[in-house]
């Protein structure tokens, strides 16, 4: 079967293309890359989330890597992807492998490679791994003799929590008496945020923390409608905020005290505004192609440069390694700051959001309204379409063509095609149509100055695409 790397590693459907045999092939390609390009004697760390077969797939990957003579440290239980990134960096490991399909539905699993700098593999590293994989798929090479003696157990929880414990102002947080609720969505971030708050006497409960590889029947993606349970818990429990994490704990979602969903764009904007404005920390900002224009306005206010990248956190990470980037983020809730790692981490983002609330004495919805008063309203929406064969290609062609000079009553004043087709509609906002890099679907994004306008744009585009 074909094994393809998308925006963040390789993903497949369990027992169809995601099999032990294929995981072993991908692990062999990673091992070859590590031996050729990294200090292999420093070893590879391997973790897995709460999906079906996680320990089995992780053990298979460990056996393949160890057979090359490379030491392996295998997590002693499910863990968030950022824990592997952090420990790779702290221990000076050659790299890390994470068995996860992130936010994909339960029937999926995948492999992410974490580079020696402690984050997503750069496009250059991914290209090298793909080249090694291509050679493996073409060869009939037999497996190397097993080296079980090179596989060691790895406790990720203690060093991870001890590191995050130093990131925020706990005295300020305790003083506000805010109450929080965490929602790991049955994923591998379960227990982490609650334990950190409990250490310092900050009230935090948890929902959906039990092990469930079916994720309670929803996709473990911290956006609506999948976080309806968190929205209900916040309002019924009288909490000041709720924080959600995706299946492998690197993407954040949040809920205001009245149950209103705080979008990843709003979270990104709040954190950037606070770090650059309130704390006056130096550095520019990096964002992906589908992220809110409010970031551009905040950047202008504080004299910071905006770097825009294709969609995929690996591009954000690459910039954070090359330049002085204060904060980088993407539309799906992956956010990183130079205070920690060039890596997404839902638990870190939740801690920083709680600190912003404590610093300003305001809840999340109040912070959003404050930003809107200063920088204007930005209403975002996204629809994912599963289409018939050929429709995705037709949609990209249509929206990139000269025929698309107007949408509803708004003229198309500019187009960009860094990743998909992005159309700027008069002075009200933008539309983006692109093919997903992780799933077989077309994604339609829009941001305008009014909620009802965003809905109209999305509905009109989706109706047009379905007729192609």
C-alpha angles and dihedrals in degrees: 000000000000115000112200130181115224131186092307113020130295124321132180144159113278114254092007107068097338099077136143089254093055093043088055090053093051091046090051090053091050091048091052091050092049092050093048101039110020139046096272095185088070088067139225126271119217129196139166139199131226099283125122112287096008096142091043095051093042091051091049090052091047092052093051094049093044091050088066090060093258115134115240131202110199120199114249093224144354112313140174117264092243091062090063091046092051096047092045088059097040094048096040090238122174091242146304139251121210121193103212144113091210109211098353120121118281095262090066131080133172152174125251122188117215114203126225091263090064107256146067117330112261119242088256093054092045090052091054092049090049089052091053090047092052090055092048093050090052096048132077094214116155123232119272119246111278120259105196089163089070094057113092133179118254126206105204101169103071100047092042094052093044090054095048090046089071097053104080142044101258095179091058091046094050091050095060096058090217115165121217139188125205125210114192089175090230088300134128096277090073114137099004102100093039091053094049092051091044092054089063102037096256112144112245130154128186136223129189092019096133121107109264120152088195089061092225091296096297133096108265091239115126097228134091131317092020094062096053088117091058093047089053093045093052095052097040093045096045093234123167093225143352126216125200132192130199125241096285097031102245102105125065135212126181141197129206122229093265093053096262114148113242106212123226087247090058092046091051091048094049093050094045092047091049098045095043099034110028099029093030094217117172125244143079131261133251125199138170125249094262098051129114123278089224086084089062091052094049089048091054090050093055098033097248127147119240119220115195121200140181115272114283127081091240088076092052090049092051091056092047089055093048103038143029098271115171094191137358129190149168137213093254096063101267108138132169134181132195088242088079127005136328084254140100115252124171094197093052091047091050092051091050092048090051089050091051089052090050094044093054099028091233135120121237097261090051090052091051092051090048091054092047091053090054102035105023131252119302115187115188133190139171133194124190115211127200103204142181120269111289097015095102092054092047091051094052090048093049097050091045094050130095088247089075097075096130137028116199103315097334125093119229101241098176142005133206128186106187090127114359122331118311120190124192111214113211108284097319102083144273146293127212128193118186142152114251116251093209106034138036098258146094117247120211117195131182139174124186140156094262132046094225091049092054090051092049092051093048093046093049094048093046091050090050094049094049090057094056 
